[in-house]
Amino acid sequence: MFKNLDLETFIEDLSSEKPTPGGGSVAALVGALASGLNNMVYSLTVNKKAFNNLIDEEKSLVLVSIERTKNLKNDFFKAMEEDKSAFEGLMNAYKLPKGTEEEIGFRNKEIEINTIKALEAPLNLARKALELYKEIEIGVKYGNKGAISDAGVSAILTHSTIESAIMNVKINLAYLTNEEFKFSVNNEIDNILKESSEKKEMFVGKVYSIIEG
């Protein structure tokens, strides 16, 4: 599994001719990094004076958000593997024999099926990354102000995850011929990207306001 590789090995594999890891797995890794940064803010917040001064309801919001952020981190690790598996499935479909009409028909069907799987992996990643903004909002609002820049970087990385995932959706979508399906997916990813851009700008703006006083 990618998460068990040391950083140098992962980057060396990424830099090589190996088909995986690629952009999809990197996008998911960035999501995991964004989650880690948000929980870093929480780790520097919980049981500190400012946290202890919060009312119980606010403390509960933070503690629940910590667990949700951890779960998202694990989801992003899974997404790294799902992207790898989907890409390998697509490559295997392209390797199928095409010597007869029957083989060509079967191969084309398998390519279409696996192309859809290859775009669903980054699409699900983009959907999942959008959920992280809910936790970043709590981190920005209640997090240790000395670490607030890390919450801002988390927002930036979350948007990077989404934008990167969407690019991987689009490159696979281009090979499909079902126009109704393509329209539906394009509409969804346009909305995801718009919402992500707005949230990223909002949270980064809030962080700068806190930093600059």
N, C-alpha and C positions, 0 to 999 in steps of 0.2 A: 504493500500500500504506500502511496505517495507520502502520507503523513509520517511514516516510519523512516523515511530517508533523511539523512542529514542534509543540511541546506546546500552545501557545496555539491554533493552528488546530484541533488535535484536540479540545480542550475546547470551542471555539466550535461545531464540527460536532456534538459530543455534546449541546450545549445547544440546538441548533436543532430544527426540525421534520423534519430529515432522518431517514429510517428507520434509517440506520446512520451512525456506530457506536452501539451500544446496550449494554445490560447484559452481554451475552455477550462482546463484544469487550473491554469494560472489565475483566471478570473475568480474561480471558486476559492483558491488560496488567498487571494486578496480579500475576499469576504470573511474568511477565517481570521485574517489579520485585523480587519475592521472590528470584528467581534472581540478579539483579544484586547484591542486598545480601549474599547468601551468598558470592558470589565477591569482593565487596569485602573481606569478612573474610579470605578466602584471600590476596588481594593484599597485605593488611597483615600477613600471617603468613609467607609463603614467603620464605626466605633471611634471616629474622630469627633472633635468638639462640635463642629457644625452639624454633623449627622446626628449626634446625641441630642441636639437642640431641636431637631425636627419633631413634629407631632407623629403619633404612632401610624397614622394613615400614610404619611409621607415615607416613613421608614419602611413600611410594608411595600410601597411602590418600588423602592430601590431594591429591596431584597428579592422580590418577585422578578424584577427586571434582570437581576444578576443571573438567575436560573434560566430565564428565557434567552439571554444572550449566550450562555453556555450551550444551550440546546441548538441555537443557530450556528454556533461555531462547529458543532458536531455535524450539523446538516451540511455545512460547507465542505467539510472533509469528505463526507459521503458524495457530494456533488463532484469532487475531483475524480473519484473513481467512476462515477456514473458517466461522466464525459468521456473518460478513457474507454470504457466498455462500449459506449455508443459509437465512438469513432472507429474502434476496431471492428465492430459489427458491420459498419458501412464499408470499410476497406475489404472485408471478407466477401461482401456482396459483389463488389466490383471484380473480385478474383474468380467468380463463378464461371464455368465454361459457357461459351457462346457459339458452339459449332453447329447447332441445329436451331430451327425455328422454336422448337419447344424449350430448348435451353435458353435461348434469347429471351423468350417470354417470361420464363421463371426468373432469370437474372434481373430483368427490368423490374419485375414485381418486388423482388428482394431489395433492390436498390432503393425503390420508392419507400418501402416499409422502413428500411434502416436510415434513410434520409430524414424521415419524420422523427425517428428515435433520436437521431443526431441533433435535431433542432429542439426537441423537447427537453433534452438535458440542460442546455443553456437557458431555455425559456423558464424552466422550473427554478433555475438558479436566480434569474432576474426577479421572479416572483418572491422567492425566499429572501433575497437581499433587501427588497423593499420593506419587509417586515422589520428589519434591523433599525430603521429610522425611528420606530416607536421607542426603542430602548435608548437610542442616542438622545432623543428628546428628554428622557428622564435623566440621562447622564449629564447633559448640558444644564438642566435645571437644578439638580441636586448634587452634582459632583463637586469634588474638591476643586476650588477655583485655581489652585496652584497647578493642577493637571488638566485644566479645561482645554488646553490646546490639543491634547490627545483625543478628546471627544470630537473636536473639529476635524482632526485628521481622520478619525473613524468615519465621519460623514463623507469626507472627500473620497476615501477608499471605497465606501459603500456605493457611491455613484460610479466610481471606476469599475467596480464589479458589474454593475448593471449595464453600463455602456459597453463593456467588453463582452458580456454575455449576449447582448442584443446583436452585436456585430456577428457573433457566431451563429445566432439564429438566422440572420439575414443571408449569410453565405450558403446555408443549406436550403433556405426557403427558395432561393433563386433557381434551384434545380427541379422544383416541383411544378406541375402543370395544373393542379386543381386551384383555379382562380378564387373560388369561394373560400377555400381553406387559407390561401395566401392572404386574402383580404382580411379575414378574421384575425390571423396571427399578426399581420402588420398593424392592424388597429390596436390590438392589445399592447404590442411592444411600444408603439408610439405613445400610448397613454402611460405606460410604466416609465418610459424615459422622461416624459414631461413632468410627472409627479416626482421622480427622483431629482431632476434638475432643480425643481422648486424647493424641495425639502433640503437638499444639499446647500443651496444658497441661503436658505433661511437659517439653518443651524450654524453654518460658517459665519454668517453675519452676526448671530448672537454671540458666538465665541469671540469674535473680534471686538464686539462691544464690551464684553467682560474684560478682555485683555487690556483694552485701551481706556477703560474706566468711563 
